[in-house]
Amino acid sequence: MAGLVLGSGGVALVPIGWYFSHMLWIVAIALFFVGLVRTMGSEQWSGSPAPAPRRARLQALASLLPAVAALAVAGPAAAETHTRPLYDGAAHGSGHWRYERVSVDTDGRVAVYNTREPRISVHLPDRARANGAAVVMLPGGGLRVLGMGRELQREVDAFVANGIAVIVLEYRTLQIDPDTLARPPRPAPAGGAPIAFPRRAIRNGNANPSPDDPALNEVLRLATADGQAALRLAHEKAAEWHLDRARIGMIGTSAGGGVAFGALLSDGPPETKPDFVVSIFGPALQDVAASADAPPLFLVTEADHGPVTDGLLALLSIWKGAGRRAELHVYEVPNFSMTVDLWGARLFEWMREQAIIPR
């Protein structure tokens, strides 16, 4: 979320968290001094000793000072947030698409449809906290929609709090008639069983559920190009954004993981390839081969996510078979219920172990 929009070419945003974090410590300091004045009272200024209950209240107020000071020093996690188009001109390959972008906000869950002009949202840590690492963050949605709401922002905040810059990429997705989006979905049957995913043979690490769909294949190609362009831009802006060009990776959720692997496996110069890949229930959507210099992988999935689980198991096997670094976590939790609270702590520890961020 953002509070102030500035500029014209790009849109500079001041995050709501900035206001909140500053107002919080200002209010805390004000409350501290109000309580102090009320507690001391006029007789305190006369030199008479404070009664025991009043002394206890003074001690309690004094104990708040470290927390108040910490809030004042900490400030906002993100020193700068801004959005801009991914490309300087029109995105190549989608100029003929007819449907306009649609954003639907349902209680903080934001779904974005019909992206045809990709854009990025850049979240830079405070300079005192930044360590030079960065991720291009790829939301999920089956290449048909992008989940850009509250949970995505919580992931952004977690990375920024660990000194990692985040570049959220709104990549191109399948064109969907907006009239169909206005129709209410059919309600799920009460007490129905969880979604059962059909089994699918995973060959060469490819877990693409629609390999023969030309429209989805074209969107995957364009989304992969967007992912590589975002990495290239991060390299170009490394000095301005204070990034280390050797520590720019990708994190993708669901189909976003497939886009990340697409960027890694497709042809392109080194600056279009991630230095590490984090995939949250997002398998590869194309044939996989681990090169001799394949980057480290951190993979997370649910135990019963059908071909997604199988696809990530296959990726782990391919990477380890090539002698490359990879780590997989399989959680016995309902599908689509995982949040950064579940896997975040281990991810950031893994990033320290891989020397992506400092210990």
C-alpha positions in Angstrom: 0.0 0.0 0.0 1.2 3.5 -0.6 0.2 6.9 0.7 1.5 9.5 -1.7 1.9 9.4 -5.5 4.5 11.7 -7.1 6.0 12.1 -10.5 4.9 11.5 -14.0 7.2 9.2 -15.9 7.3 6.7 -13.1 5.1 6.8 -10.0 7.0 7.3 -6.8 5.1 5.9 -3.8 5.7 6.5 -0.1 4.5 3.3 1.6 1.9 3.4 4.3 4.4 1.6 6.6 6.6 4.7 6.5 3.8 6.8 8.0 2.8 4.1 10.4 6.3 3.5 11.8 7.0 7.1 12.3 3.6 8.0 13.8 3.9 5.0 16.2 7.0 6.2 17.9 5.8 9.8 18.0 2.6 8.7 19.7 4.6 6.5 22.1 6.8 9.4 23.1 3.8 11.7 23.6 2.1 9.1 25.8 5.2 8.6 27.8 5.5 12.3 28.7 1.8 12.6 29.3 2.0 9.8 31.8 5.1 11.2 33.3 3.5 14.6 34.0 0.3 13.1 35.4 2.2 10.7 37.6 4.6 13.3 39.1 1.9 15.7 40.0 2.4 19.1 41.6 3.6 17.7 44.9 6.4 16.0 43.2 7.9 19.3 42.2 7.7 20.5 45.9 10.4 17.9 46.8 8.3 15.5 48.8 9.0 11.9 48.2 6.6 10.1 45.8 4.3 7.5 47.4 5.0 3.9 46.6 2.2 3.5 44.0 3.4 6.6 42.2 7.0 5.4 42.2 5.9 2.1 40.7 4.1 3.9 37.9 7.2 6.0 37.3 9.3 2.9 37.1 6.8 1.3 34.7 6.9 4.4 32.4 10.7 4.4 32.5 10.8 0.8 31.4 9.1 1.9 28.2 12.0 4.1 27.2 14.1 1.4 25.4 11.1 0.4 23.3 10.3 4.0 22.4 13.9 4.6 21.5 14.0 1.4 19.4 11.0 2.6 17.4 12.5 6.0 16.9 15.8 4.5 15.6 14.3 1.7 13.5 12.3 3.9 11.2 10.7 2.4 8.0 11.9 -0.9 6.6 11.8 0.4 3.1 13.6 3.6 2.4 12.2 3.9 -1.1 9.4 2.4 -3.1 8.5 3.3 -6.7 6.8 1.8 -9.7 7.6 2.2 -13.3 7.0 0.4 -16.7 9.3 -2.5 -17.3 10.1 -1.4 -20.8 10.9 2.1 -22.1 8.4 1.7 -24.9 5.6 -0.7 -25.7 6.2 -4.4 -24.7 7.0 -6.4 -27.8 4.6 -9.1 -28.7 1.4 -7.9 -26.9 0.7 -4.7 -28.7 -2.3 -6.3 -30.5 -3.9 -7.6 -27.3 -7.4 -6.0 -27.0 -8.4 -6.3 -23.3 -7.4 -3.7 -20.8 -5.8 -4.4 -17.4 -8.3 -5.1 -14.6 -7.5 -5.0 -10.9 -10.0 -6.6 -8.4 -9.5 -5.9 -4.7 -11.4 -8.3 -2.4 -10.7 -7.5 1.3 -7.0 -6.9 0.6 -6.6 -9.8 -1.9 -5.8 -8.1 -5.2 -6.1 -10.0 -8.4 -4.7 -8.4 -11.6 -5.9 -9.6 -15.0 -4.9 -8.8 -18.6 -1.5 -7.3 -18.0 -0.1 -6.4 -21.4 2.3 -3.7 -20.4 4.5 -5.1 -17.6 5.5 -2.9 -14.8 7.7 -3.3 -11.7 7.4 -2.1 -8.1 10.9 -1.5 -6.6 11.2 -1.7 -2.8 14.7 -0.7 -1.5 15.8 -1.2 2.1 17.1 1.6 4.2 20.7 2.2 3.3 21.8 1.2 6.9 20.0 -2.1 6.5 20.7 -2.9 2.8 23.2 -5.7 2.1 23.2 -5.5 -1.7 21.1 -8.7 -2.3 18.0 -8.4 -4.4 15.1 -10.6 -5.7 12.8 -10.2 -8.6 9.4 -11.3 -7.1 7.0 -13.1 -9.4 3.4 -13.5 -8.2 1.4 -16.6 -9.0 -1.9 -17.2 -10.8 -1.6 -19.9 -13.4 -0.5 -17.4 -16.1 -4.1 -16.1 -16.1 -4.0 -13.7 -13.1 -1.5 -12.2 -10.7 -2.1 -12.3 -6.9 -0.7 -8.8 -5.9 -2.4 -8.2 -2.5 -1.8 -8.3 1.2 0.2 -11.6 1.4 2.5 -10.5 -1.4 3.2 -7.3 0.5 4.0 -9.3 3.6 6.6 -11.2 1.7 8.1 -7.9 0.4 8.2 -6.6 3.9 10.0 -9.7 5.2 12.7 -9.4 2.5 13.2 -5.7 3.0 13.5 -6.3 6.8 16.4 -8.6 6.0 18.1 -5.9 3.9 17.1 -7.4 0.6 15.8 -5.2 -2.2 12.6 -6.5 -3.9 11.5 -5.9 -7.5 7.9 -7.0 -7.8 7.2 -7.9 -11.5 3.8 -7.7 -12.9 4.4 -9.9 -16.0 2.1 -10.5 -18.9 -0.8 -12.9 -18.5 -3.4 -14.6 -20.6 -6.1 -12.3 -22.1 -9.5 -12.9 -20.4 -12.7 -11.2 -21.5 -13.6 -8.7 -18.7 -17.2 -9.7 -18.9 -16.4 -13.1 -17.6 -14.7 -11.6 -14.6 -17.9 -9.8 -13.6 -19.8 -13.1 -13.3 -19.8 -14.4 -9.7 -18.0 -17.7 -9.4 -20.0 -20.8 -8.7 -19.9 -21.5 -4.9 -18.0 -24.5 -3.7 -20.2 -27.3 -2.2 -20.5 -27.0 1.5 -18.2 -29.4 3.3 -16.6 -30.4 0.0 -13.3 -32.3 -0.1 -10.1 -30.3 -0.8 -9.1 -30.0 -4.5 -7.7 -33.2 -5.8 -5.0 -32.6 -8.4 -4.8 -35.1 -11.2 -1.6 -37.1 -11.4 0.8 -36.3 -14.2 3.9 -37.9 -15.4 6.9 -35.6 -14.9 9.5 -35.9 -17.6 12.7 -34.0 -17.6 11.4 -31.9 -14.6 8.6 -30.4 -16.7 5.4 -30.1 -14.8 3.5 -27.9 -17.3 -0.2 -28.9 -16.9 -1.1 -27.5 -20.4 1.9 -28.2 -22.6 -0.3 -28.3 -25.8 -2.1 -25.0 -25.2 -0.7 -22.5 -27.7 -2.1 -19.5 -26.0 -0.6 -20.4 -22.6 2.7 -21.3 -24.2 2.8 -17.9 -25.9 2.1 -16.2 -22.6 4.8 -18.3 -20.8 7.3 -17.2 -23.5 6.3 -13.5 -23.0 6.3 -13.7 -19.2 9.7 -15.4 -19.3 11.0 -12.5 -21.5 9.6 -10.1 -18.9 11.4 -11.9 -16.1 14.7 -11.7 -18.0 14.1 -8.0 -18.8 13.5 -7.3 -15.1 16.8 -9.0 -14.2 18.6 -7.0 -16.9 17.1 -3.8 -15.5 18.2 -4.7 -12.0 21.8 -5.1 -13.3 21.6 -1.8 -15.2 20.3 0.0 -12.1 22.7 -1.8 -9.6 24.7 1.3 -8.8 21.6 3.5 -8.4 19.8 0.9 -6.3 22.9 -0.2 -4.4 22.7 -3.8 -5.6 25.5 -6.4 -5.9 25.2 -7.8 -9.4 26.4 -11.2 -8.2 23.4 -11.6 -5.8 20.3 -10.8 -7.8 17.9 -13.8 -7.7 14.3 -14.6 -8.2 11.4 -15.8 -6.1 8.3 -17.1 -7.7 5.0 -18.4 -6.4 3.0 -21.0 -8.3 3.2 -20.0 -12.0 5.7 -17.3 -11.0 8.1 -20.1 -10.1 7.7 -21.5 -13.6 8.5 -18.0 -15.0 11.6 -17.9 -12.8 12.8 -21.3 -14.1 12.0 -20.1 -17.6 14.3 -17.1 -17.1 17.0 -19.4 -15.8 16.7 -22.1 -18.5 16.0 -19.9 -21.6 18.8 -18.5 -23.7 20.2 -15.1 -22.7 23.3 -13.3 -21.4 24.4 -13.7 -17.8 22.6 -10.6 -16.6 19.2 -12.2 -17.6 19.8 -15.2 -15.4 19.0 -15.3 -11.7 21.9 -16.0 -9.3 19.6 -18.1 -7.1 16.0 -19.2 -7.4 13.3 -19.5 -4.6 10.2 -21.3 -5.7 7.0 -21.4 -3.5 5.0 -24.3 -5.0 6.1 -23.3 -8.4 7.6 -26.1 -10.6 9.3 -25.7 -13.9 6.9 -25.4 -16.9 9.5 -26.6 -19.5 12.2 -29.3 -19.8 14.9 -28.9 -17.2 18.7 -29.5 -17.3 21.1 -28.4 -14.6 24.2 -26.9 -16.0 27.6 -27.1 -14.4 27.1 -23.6 -12.9 23.4 -24.0 -12.1 22.5 -21.6 -9.2 21.3 -22.7 -5.8 17.6 -23.5 -5.4 15.3 -23.2 -2.4 12.0 -25.0 -3.0 8.9 -25.1 -0.9 5.7 -27.0 -1.5 2.7 -28.8 0.1 2.7 -32.6 0.4 -0.5 -33.1 -1.6 -0.2 -30.6 -4.5 -0.1 -33.3 -7.1 2.1 -32.5 -10.1 3.4 -29.4 -8.4 4.9 -31.5 -5.6 6.1 -34.1 -8.0 7.7 -31.4 -10.3 9.6 -29.9 -7.4 10.8 -33.3 -6.3 12.0 -33.9 -9.9 13.9 -30.5 -9.8 15.6 -31.4 -6.6 16.7 -34.8 -8.1 18.0 -33.1 -11.3 20.0 -30.5 -9.3 21.5 -32.9 -6.8 22.3 -35.4 -9.7 24.3 -32.6 -11.2 26.1 -31.9 -8.0 24.4 -28.5 -7.5 23.0 -27.0 -4.4 19.3 -27.4 -3.7 17.0 -27.6 -0.7 13.4 -28.7 -0.7 10.8 -28.3 2.1 7.5 -30.3 1.9 4.8 -29.2 4.4 1.8 -31.3 5.4 -0.5 -28.3 5.1 -3.6 -27.5 3.0 -2.8 -26.4 -0.6 -2.4 -22.6 -1.1 -2.2 -22.0 2.7 1.5 -21.4 3.1 2.7 -17.9 4.0 6.0 -16.3 4.6 5.5 -17.1 8.3 5.9 -20.8 7.6 9.0 -20.8 5.3 10.5 -17.4 5.8 12.8 -18.0 8.7 14.5 -21.0 7.1 14.7 -19.2 3.8 16.7 -16.3 5.2 18.9 -18.7 7.2 19.6 -20.6 3.9 20.4 -17.3 2.2 23.0 -16.7 4.9 24.4 -20.2 4.5 24.7 -19.6 0.7 26.5 -16.2 1.4 23.7 -14.4 -0.4 23.2 -12.2 2.6 25.6 -11.7 5.5 25.4 -13.6 8.7 
